[in-house]
């Protein structure tokens, strides 16, 4: 396979592009930089997207996630308030545990998907998507109730995601006296006067952890993990890795119109709690949604699928369009996601993907695309 070109839709002026604390390191390493979600980000390094993708699947890679946001929420009413704003049940979290959750709007559509950690009995850390920091903060601020403090500290942190089967080895080389927290957990530590957070989650389908440190120390930690064996990886590999696992991307696969039920994220919605938009989701759950986010893969060779490419039924009826698409390095075939009418979203349904006027045969498959072994 030849290396893949990575396309990013940009709707902003160059004046609005921000730089992460790691930007100078990316440039030093020869990264190709592109605007993404309001930030100047590495799309790939000289190693190439395929090598970076392979490193994460087989050894270890490291990504700059400094563009993501960090909100700290505290107060005696913090847990109950968060349960009114997010779909998952905060009450299930012990201290230093985390969960994937969704921030819905009044119509049940998705404002953002995020990870929230309980870092104290009455305190929480929310890691939110880069392009949604301002919108999330405005929405939450407008709906504050009770004794709750909401603090946006996104500009104070550098972040990196170390992903791959060798992530524990890499961590041990940098922190020989520490062990990683268990899956979906948080570890807070003080190192040379720095407040650091280590989160054991991930967005690649591999073992891994996220590392948040003071912004002015980001480059030294990023360099340390590279020195310990992590290969620098860019947005291209991050997109192909997450899509192989059918992990949705906010702004592509998740949007304010479609609900978590339609997106196949009902497992993360505690419908027995009273959060924003819950009545709409309860009704959808009872009646069944009219559309679903389906996983589609080519059944033969074809031009790489991309977001916005039309999806047709086998007999030529236009059904929708891809929300995400890529040529999978692991499967060596085109894969994508699309909202389809439920009768066409069942595994085994034959479809067609139109690429620049030509249709390629495809089929709906069970999620995820990539399965270990």
N, C-alpha and C positions, 0 to 999 in steps of 0.2 A: 504494500500500500504506500502511496505517496503521502506526504504530510498534508494536513487539511488546512484550508484557509478558513479563518474564523471571522464571521461577520457580526458586527454589533450595530444596532440601530441607535443613532445618537440624535437627540432632540434638544440640544443646548449649544450655547455659544462657547467658544474657547475661554472666554473670560470667566465662565462659571465653573470651570474644571478645577477640582481640588487635588492636592498632592498628599499621599499618605506619608507617614514618617519614614517609610522604607524606600521611597522613590529613588534617592541617590544610589542606594545599593542595587536596585534593579538595573539602573542605567549602567553602573559599573560592571554588572554581570552580563551586559549585552542584551537585555530584554527588549522586545518590541513592545512599545507602550501605546495604549489606545484609551480613548475616553469611554468609561463605563459607569453608569449610575451616578454621574456627576464627579467621577474621580479619574485621574490618570493612572491606569493600571497595566501591569504586564500581561499581555495575551499569550506570550510564549518566550522562551529563552533560546539561545543558539542550539540547544539540544533538540528542540522541536517538540510539537504537541504529542506525537506518538510515543517518543521516548519518555516524556513526562507522565503520560497516561500509564504506560507500562511500569514505570517506577512505583507509582502509587499502588497498582494492583499486585506488584511482586516484591517490592522492597520498601521504599519510603520517599515521600515527597513533601515539600513545604510550600504553602500558599500564603500570600499576603492577604489578610482579612481585616486590615486596619480601617477599611472604609465602613465596616459594620458599626452599628451604634450600641452604646451601653447605657441603659437607664437603671438607676438605683431607686427602688421604691421601698419605703419604710413607714412604720406607724402601726398603732394598734388595730386600725381598720384596713390595713394594706391587703391582707389575704382575702377578706370578704369583698373588698372593692375590685381586686383583680379578678375574682370569680364572676363579677358582673360585666367585666370588659373582655375576658378571654374565654375560649371555648372549653379548655381542659380544666380539670378540677384541682385547684391549688391545694385543697385540703389533703390530697394524697401525698404531698411532698414532705419528706422529713428534711431537717436541716442538711444542707449540702447536696441535696438531690435536685435534678432538673427534669423538665418535660418539654416536649414539643407542643405548641399550642397556636391558636389562630386568633387574630383580632378582627372581629366582624363589624360591619356597619349595620345600620338600622334595618336594612333589607336582607341581612344575612350574607351579603357579599363579603369578600375578603379584602380588608385593608392591608394586612400584613400577616405573615407567618413568622414565628420567632421561637427562641428557646428561652425559658425562664427558669432560674435557679433560686432555691430558697437558701440564702446565705446566713440566715439567723431566724429566730422564732418569729420576728416581726419585720424582717427585711428580705429583699429580693433583688436579683440582678436579671435584667431582661436584655438579651442580645438580639437586636432588630436589624432588618435589612437596610443596606446603605441608602438606597433611593427613597426609603420611607422614614428616615430619622425625623425630619421636620414634621411630616404629616402625622406620624405616630404621636410625637410629643404634643402637637396641637390638639389632636383628638383626645388623648388621655387627659391633658390639662383642662379641656373644656368639660370633661365629665368627672372631675375629681369630686369625691364625696367623703365625708367623715374625716377622721384624723389620719391623713395620708400625706407623705412627702414624696414628690416626684422630682428626681434630679437627673438631668441629661449630662453625662460626663463623657460623651462620645469623643470629643476633641482631646481628651486627656490620655487616651490609650492608643498603643500600637497593638495589633493583633496578628497572629499567624496560626495556621492550621497545619499540623504535622500529621500526615495520613499515610497509612500503609502497614503491612504486616510487621515491619521492623520498627514501628514507632516506639515501642517500649525500650528497645535497645538504644535508639537515639536519645530518648529521654534520660536513660540511665547514664549515658556518657556525659550529659550536661549536668545532671543532678544525681551523682552516684549514691547519695544517702537517702534518696526519696523514691517512692513508688507512685505510679500514676493512680489517680482515683478510679474506682470502678465505673463501668459504663453508665452514662447519664448522671454523672456526679460532678461535684465541684470541689476543688481544693484551693484554699487561700493560703498564701505564704508570704513572708517578708524576707527579702534577700538584698543585702547591702542597702537597707533603707527603702527598698522598692516594694510597693504592694503589688503582688502578682496573683492572677487567677488562672488556674489550669482546669479546663472543662473537658470531660471525656465524652464527646459526642462525635459529630462528623457529617460530611455531606458527599461522601464518595462511595459508601458501601464497604469501606475497609475500616479496620481498627484505626484509632487516631485520637488526637486531642487538640484543643484550641488553647492558645497561650496569650493572655492579655497582660501587658506590662506598661509602665509609663512611656509615653510617646517618645521622649528624648533618649530612651534606652532601647528602642525597638531594633535598631540596626545591629547592636552588639548581640542581642539574643537571636535574631534571625541568622547572623553569621555563625553563632555558636551551634545552632541546630544543623546548619549546612556542614560545618566542620565535623559534626558527629555522624554525618552520613545521609542527611536528607537532601534530595535533589530539588532545586528551585523549580516551581511549576507555576504556570500562568492560567488565565481564564479559559483558554481553549481546552486544556486538559480537565479543568474543573467542570466545564460544561459537559464534556463527553462522559466523564465519570458519573456525575449525578444523573444524567439522562439514562445511562445504562441501568441505573437502579430505579428509574421512574420517580426520582425525587423532584418535586415541582419547583419551578423558579417563579418567584413573585414578579408580576409584571408581564410574564409570558403565559404560564400555565395557571396562575392564580390572579384573580382580578376582582374589582368591586361588584361585578355583575353575577358571577358564579359563586355558589355557596360551597362550603367544605363538603357537603353531602354530594354535590355534583362533581366535585374534584376528587372524590374517593378518599376523603380524609375524615369520614364520620367517626372512625375509631378515636380521634382526638377531640371529639365533641361530647362533653358530658351533658346530655340532653335532659338529665334530671336536675340540673342546676339552672338558675335564671340569669343568663347572660344576654347581651344585646343580640337581637335577631333570632333568639332560640325558638320562638313560636313558628317562624317560617321553616326552620330546619326540622322541627318536630313534625310539621305537616308533610314536608318532603320525605322524611323517613317513613311516615305512615303510608303515604300515597305512592312513594317511589318517585325518584327524580325523572324528568323528561329527557335530560341529557346526562352523559357521563364523560369524564376525561379518560379516554381509551389509549392504550398502548398499541402502536402500529409498527410493523416492520416489513421491509421489502421481502418479497418471495423470490426475487431474481435481482440481478445486477441493475443498478440505475444511478442516475445523477444524485448527489447528496441531497437529502431532504432538508429544508429549512423552515423556520417559523413563517407563517402566512401562506405557505403553499396550499392550494385547494385540495380537498379530499373528496373523492367521488365513490359512489357505490359501484359494484361490479357492472351494473347495467347503465352507468353514466349519470346517475342523479347526484347533484352536488350536495354534500352533507355538511360541510364546514371547512375549516382550514387548520393546518398544524399550528399548535402553540409553541412547540419546540421541535427541532429536528437536527440530526447529525449523522455522519457516517461513523458507526461504532467501531473503534479500534479493536475491541475485544471480540466482537461478533463478526466483524468485517462485512457489515451490511447496513443499509439505511434504517434508522429507527426514528420514531417521533411520537408526540402526544397530540391529541385533538379532542375537543368536545364534540361528541356525536350523539344523535338521537339514540335512546337506549336500545332500540331494536337493531341498531347497527353496531353497538358497542360490545357485543358478546364475542368472546374468544372464538376464533375460527371464521369470523365474518370476512369475506373477501372484499377488498377495496381497491382503489386506484389513487395514486398521488400524482398530481400534475406538476411538472417541473418545466417551466419555460415552454408551455404548449404541448409537451409530450407527457403521456400518462404511463406510470410504472405500476405493475401489480404489487399489491401489499395485502396484509392480513392483520386482523386484530389478534393480539396475543395476551396471555396472562402476565401480570406485572410480577416482578421486574423483568426487564429484558435479560439482564446478566445474572447468572446464578453460579456461585462458586462450584467448581468441579463439573 
